[in-house]
């Protein structure tokens, strides 16, 4: 899967260093891709997006744990419907 990065979401390391506050604010609107020597090296995301990502990881892990612990298979779609995902 190729990652498509919009040009307005790209910041060079030097730009980030020169105006960190501006870019931290911009990260609240969506991920920023930090570039070094023309290639993406890191992604800066807002705290809310990070919390959501952690919640999704935790939910996925719990679903996998329940599925492996269960004698009968539970359809992933059934669990997603139950949790409104």
N, C-alpha and C positions, 0 to 999 in steps of 0.2 A: 504494500500500500504506500503510495507516494504522498508525501505531506505537501499540501498546497498552502503557501504562506502569502497572505496579502501584503503588498508593499507598505501599507500604512501601519502594519503590525511588526515591522522590522526596525531594530535599533542596533547601531554599532556599539561595541564595548566602550569606545571613547565618548560617544554621545551619552551613554548611560552614566559614565563616570562624571561627565561635566554637568549633568542636570538630573541627578538621581530622583529628586522629588517629583519632577515632571513625569518621569517614566513610571514611578511607583503609582502615581495617580492614574496614568493611562492603563496600567495593568488591571485596574478595577473594572474596566470596560471589556476586557478580554485579554487573552494571552499575548505577550510580546515575545518575539523571537530575537534573542541576542546573538548577533553575528560577530564573528572574528575571522578575518582574512577571507571574507566572502562566503562562509558557510555557517549554518546555525550551530551554536555551541551550548545554548541554554534557553530555557523558557521561563519567563517571569509571569506569575499569575497572582491575582488578588487573593486575599485571605478567604473570602467567601467561596471562591471557586476551588480553593485548596480543600476547604472543609467538605464541600460537596463531593470532590474527588475521593477523599478519605471515606465518606459515607458509602459511596458506591463500591469501593474496594471492600469495605467491611461487609456490606450486604452480599456481594458476590462470594466472598469467602464463607459466609454463613450458609448461603444456598448450597455451595459445594460440600460443606461439612454435613449438612442435613441430607443431601442426596447420597453421599457415601455411607452415612450412618443408617440410612433407611433400608429396610429389607425390600420394600417395594419401591419402584422408581416413581418419583414425583416429576411431572412435566414442568420444565422451567417456565413455560407459558402460564401454567396454573399459578405458580408462585408469583410471577410478575403481575398477574391480574389481581391476586390477593393483596399485594403491596402497592398497587396502582402505578406500576412502572411501565 
